[in-house]
Amino acid sequence: MRKILISGASRGIGKAIALKLLKEGHSLSLGVRRSEDLINTALDPKSNNPDRFLVHTYDATDQKSSKKWVEKTVETFKKIDTIIHCAGIFKRTNLLFNDNEMTDIENLWKVNVMGPWILTKDAWKYLSVSNSSRIIVLVSMSGKRSKGNLASYSMSKFALMSLCQTMRNEGWEKGIRVTAICPGWVNTDMAKEINHFPKKEMTQKNDIASICSNLLELPNSSVPFEIALNCQLETTV
């Protein structure tokens, strides 16, 4: 069983992944902005074994919180061999953005790019000793092609895909395998305002959780770097 960090685990895809991996017996350390969101849920620390379940405050914009989370996880589990990056934000900032939207662009960069980068950096020395560690990153189809006018969100996801490639390069000889999962629309709160595409035809968060579970079972020789999930026809990928 693995010792896993999951960011963004209080909702959406991150929560679905955490629920599945918890049932499968893995040790989970969940990084969330508001731990109170998990009270009276299946991910409530009071309902789980503290030897293999930890909830820690994590703010992707705060470098110190990343380091503290990693340190507390190692103190509890003695090791880390997997990170699943699910924390992310979505903004509709266009190419010709207004001056008051500059903060949105900066926040996208901090959360979607620097957050995973810093967390991976802080955990790297622990990942490097396992010889079979995994880094799974929820990127997006927006990290493979720019569709429409979501300039800032696509920019952050293209950068995140590049970061995934470098993680793979740096970690290969240490047995670290990286997978970038790139879904289109996923039926979560982030897509709740999407009315032109039926929610039931979107990729479902539990299906992504199943994919993550399968990735953790594969040997180093068979771990895919990129998984594109199409809920509608994509002509460029």
N, C-alpha and C positions, 0 to 999 in steps of 0.2 A: 504494500500500500504506500501511496505517495504522501509527501508533506507539501501542501499546496497553498500558495498565496493566490487569492482571488480579489482583484480590485473591482469596485462598483458592484458589490454583491448584495446590496439591499433592495434591488429592483431589477426588472427586465431580464436581459440575457444573463447577467452575472448571477442573479438570484436563482434562475432556473438551473444554471450549471452547478451552483453550490448545493442545491437540493439533491440533484442527481448524484453528485460525487460523494455527498455525505451518506446517502443510502448505500453506496457501494463500499463504504468502509475507509475511505481516505481520511487523512488528518487535514483539516481545513483551517486556514487563517484568513478571515474575511476583513478586508479593508473597506470601511464605509464612512461616509461623512457624518451620519447620524445613527449611532448605535441603537437609539430608542426606536427606530423604525422596525427593528427586528423583535421587539418585545411581543410576546404571545404569538409568535410564529414558529414554524419548524426550525428556524435558524436562531432562536432565542438561546443565548449562552446558558441560561438556567435549565434548559431542557436537554442539554448535550454534555457529553463527557469532557471535562476541562483538559484532560490529557491529550485529546485529539481534536479539540474544537476551540477556536479563539476568535473573538471579534475585537478589532482594534480601530480606533479613529484614524482615518486616512483622508488627507486633502491633497489631491494631485497637484495643487498649486503651491504646496508647502513642502520644501525639500526636507525639513526636519522631521515632518510626520512620517515620511517614507522610511527614513533611517530608524526611527523609533519603532515603527511597525516591524521592520525586518529583525531588529534586535530582540524584540519581545517574542517573535515567532521562533527564533533560534533558541532562545531561553526556554521556551515551552516544548518545542518538538525536537530540539537538538540538531536539526538540519532543515534545509529547504531544497527540494529537487524539482519543483514546478512553479511557474508563475502563469496565471491566466489573467491577461489585461482586459478588463471589460469597462473600466471607467472611461467615460467620454461625454462630450456635450455636442449639441447641434445648434447651429445658428444659420440664419438665412441671409447672411451678408453677401451682397452682390459685388461684382467687379467695381462698379462706380458707387462705392459706399459713401454714406454721409459721415461727416466729421465725428458725430456722436457715436458712430459704430466702431470706432477704433478700439475701444475697450473689448468689444465682442471678438474682434480678430485676435487681440492679445490673449484673451482667455482661451480661445480655441487652441492657440499654439501651446499655451501652458498646460492645459489639461490633456489634449489629444496627442501631443508629441513629447513635450518635456516630462510629463507625468510618467509614461511608460519608460522613457529613457532613464530617468533618475531611479525609479524603482528597480529596474533591471540592473543598473550600475551598483546599487546598494546590496543587491542579493547575489551578485555575480560570483564572488569568492565561494559561496555555498553551493551554487549551481555547478561550479567547476569541478567539484570533488566527487560527484556521483557517477560520472561517465554515462549517464542515461537521463540527464535532465531534460525538461521540456519547457519551452516558452510558447504559449499560445496567445495570439494577439487578435482581438476583434478589430479588424481594420474597416472595410466597407468596400462595396463596388466603387464608391467615390474615391477610393485610393488607386483605382485602375483606369478610370476614365472620368472625364468631366462632362456631366450631362446637365444641360440647363444652365442656370446662372449662379449656382451656389459656389462662388469663388473661394471664400475663406474656408468653408468646410472641406471642400475638395483639396485645397492647398494643404490643410493639416493632415488629411488622410494619405495624400501622395507622399508627404514627408514621413509619415508613420510607416508606410510600406518600405521606403528606403531604409529606415531604421531597422526594420525586420530583416532586410537583406544583410545589413552589416552585423546584426546580432548573429545571424547564421554563420557568416564568414568567421567572426571572432570565436564563436563557440564550437565550431565543427570538430576540431581536434580534441576538445575536452568532452566530447560526447553530448554536447548540448544541441538539441534539435528544435528548430523554430518553425511554427506554422502560423501563417497569416490567414485568418478566415475572413472572406470578403462577401458578405451577403448584400443583396439589394434591400428591398423593403422587408422589415421584420415586424411582426405584430406585437409591438410594445407601445408604451406611452409616447415614445419619440415619433411614432407614426400615427398617432391618434387623430391628427388633423388632415391626414391624407384621405380624401374622399373619392378620388378617381380610380382607386384600385381596391377591390374588396379585401377586407382583413383576413378572411378565411383562405384567400389565395396567396397571401404573403408567406414568406418563410416563418415558421413558428419557433419561438425561443426554445421549446423543449427539444426540437430537432437539432438545434445548435448544441444544446447540452449533450445530446447523444453523440454527436460528432466529436466533441471534446473528450468524452469518455473513451471512445474508440481510439483516439490519438494517443491516449495514455497507455494503451495496451500494446501498441505497435513497437517492434524492435527498431533500433537506430537505423537500420538499413532500409526501412520502409515508411519513414515518416514524411508525408508530403510537406513541401514548403508552403504551398498556397492552395487554398480551397475556395473556389468561387461558387457561390450559391445563387442560382437564377430562379426567381419566382416569376419573371417575365423574360421575353426574348431579348438577349443582349447581342447585338450584331458585331461588336468590336472586341469581345473577349470570349 
